[in-house]
Amino acid sequence: MRSRTPRDERRRTLGQNFLVDDRAIARVVASLDLEPGSLVLDIGAGRGALTRAAARRGARVLAVEIDPAWVRALRRDAARWGDVRVVRGNALALRFPSEPFRVLASPPYRLTTRIVRRLLTEGHGLQEAAFVVQAEASRRLAGTPSTGRFAALWAPWYALEVGARVPRHCFRPVPKVDSAVLRIRPRTHPVLSPSAFGAYERFIGRVFEGRGRTVAERLGNREVRGVRAALRGLGFDPDVIPSRVPPLGYAEIFREVGRPPG
């Protein structure tokens, strides 16, 4: 049995699966509306497949990688690709650019949700993003076909969509499951004001943590009848369960029954 090399150990510890298929890389990059001079943040750049493809389209790329071996390789090779700056850093602690930027990333699967959540919370200059994630995670985060807490929470401010499929054979090492592109775009006209986020987050918590089977039961406490009537007035089944409300539908319900008094 072959013993693990230091590179094998880093891949296992850091969850490294690298995109190697040129057609898949092109599909991922095409998910963004890149223009010459666009600033692109590649989170978890690894071997630099996405960095290189974006730079060759004229983007300015900030490649962030935690593995020192790949940082050295990127710094050695990136000068041939175009306008690329390589930074060694942790995706969960990096400082986002102060100017408008796009994200193009294939991060470790186990960190996907935490990285995306941090981007949506702190990446105030975000213009759009394309993350390569496990296919099931892309559907869960986008809220399709059923809505979960993450999709419901962020829908008023961001459009999250499942994009191109990326088969597992496009990676090395080959993972156990296929991937897909999760596309993220800030809404031009947010459905709720940013100032409503705290109250809305508490409202979503009540929906997804509350007792009962239906949305009305979880929100209504002693006023289930009133919540059911409000749901009916919005065009929802009054006995709808949380997973069957489309992500943006929660903003409508919040406006009717979720805002704190006063």
Buried (B, 14 or more C-beta within 10 A) or exposed (E): EEEEEEEEEBBEEBBBBBBBBEEBBEBBBBBBEBEEEBBBBBBBBBBBBBBBBBBEBEBBBBBBBBBEEBBEBBBEBBEEBBBBEBBBBEBEEBEBBEEEBBBBBBBBBEBBBEBBBBBBEEBEBBBBBBBBBBBEBBBBBBBBEBBBBBBBBBBBBBBBBBBBBBBBEBBBEEBEEBBBBBBBBBEEEEBBEEEBBEBBEEBBEBBBEBEBEBBBBBBBEEEBEBBBBBBBEBEBBBBBBBEBBBBBBBBBBBBBBBEEEE
